[in-house]
Amino acid sequence: MPGTAHSSTEAPMVAPTPPHLSPEQRERLEQLADAARLRMTLYPSPTPPPARRSSRSRQYPGGRPNPWRIARGRRRG
């Protein structure tokens, strides 16, 4: 598209290293950043399941509905 501010040759959004860091600290920071980037590429975070409203009929892990809750609901009055 014409008129976009960012070109593809720009560096990714990374803050420049702060000038007050010592060379050792800067090296450590770069190692951590590399490790974080590597981890993101190797292990992408799983997408969370879509949030669903909890339905009225709660089920056991086995798939059977909870017998106590059903029985209690039926015997009213």
C-alpha positions as CSV (number, residue, x, y, z in Angstrom):
1,M,0.0,0.0,0.0
2,P,1.3,3.5,-0.7
3,G,1.8,5.7,2.3
4,T,2.8,3.1,4.9
5,A,5.4,4.4,7.3
6,H,7.2,1.2,8.0
7,S,9.4,-0.5,5.4
8,S,10.3,-4.1,5.5
9,T,14.0,-3.3,5.9
10,E,13.6,-1.9,9.4
11,A,14.7,-3.8,12.4
12,P,12.0,-5.5,14.4
13,M,10.5,-3.7,17.4
14,V,13.4,-4.0,19.8
15,A,14.4,-1.3,22.3
16,P,18.0,-0.1,21.9
17,T,20.3,-1.3,24.7
18,P,20.4,1.3,27.5
19,P,23.7,3.2,27.5
20,H,24.1,2.9,31.3
21,L,24.7,-0.8,31.2
22,S,28.2,-2.2,31.5
23,P,29.5,-4.4,28.7
24,E,29.0,-7.5,30.8
25,Q,25.4,-6.6,31.6
26,R,24.8,-5.8,27.9
27,E,26.2,-9.1,26.9
28,R,23.9,-10.9,29.4
29,L,20.9,-8.9,28.2
30,E,21.6,-9.9,24.6
31,Q,21.9,-13.6,25.6
32,L,18.6,-13.4,27.4
33,A,17.0,-11.7,24.4
34,D,18.4,-14.4,22.1
35,A,17.2,-17.2,24.4
36,A,13.7,-15.6,24.6
37,R,13.5,-15.3,20.8
38,L,14.7,-18.9,20.4
39,R,12.1,-20.1,22.9
40,M,9.3,-18.3,21.1
41,T,10.2,-19.9,17.8
42,L,10.7,-23.4,19.2
43,Y,7.8,-23.5,21.6
44,P,5.0,-21.2,20.3
45,S,2.5,-20.6,23.2
46,P,-0.6,-22.8,22.7
47,T,-3.7,-20.8,21.8
48,P,-6.1,-20.8,24.8
49,P,-9.4,-22.6,24.2
50,P,-12.3,-20.4,23.3
51,A,-14.1,-19.2,26.4
52,R,-17.4,-21.1,26.7
53,R,-20.2,-20.4,29.1
54,S,-20.4,-23.2,31.7
55,S,-23.5,-25.1,30.8
56,R,-26.0,-26.2,33.4
57,S,-25.4,-29.9,33.0
58,R,-21.9,-30.5,34.6
59,Q,-20.4,-33.7,33.5
60,Y,-17.8,-36.0,35.0
61,P,-14.5,-36.5,33.2
62,G,-16.0,-39.9,32.2
63,G,-18.8,-38.2,30.4
64,R,-21.6,-39.3,32.7
65,P,-23.7,-36.5,34.1
66,N,-23.5,-36.0,37.9
67,P,-26.2,-38.4,39.3
68,W,-26.5,-36.6,42.6
69,R,-27.2,-33.2,41.1
70,I,-29.8,-34.7,38.7
71,A,-31.6,-36.6,41.5
72,R,-31.7,-33.6,43.8
73,G,-33.1,-31.5,41.0
74,R,-35.9,-33.9,40.3
75,R,-37.1,-34.5,43.9
76,R,-38.3,-31.1,44.6
77,G,-41.5,-30.9,46.7
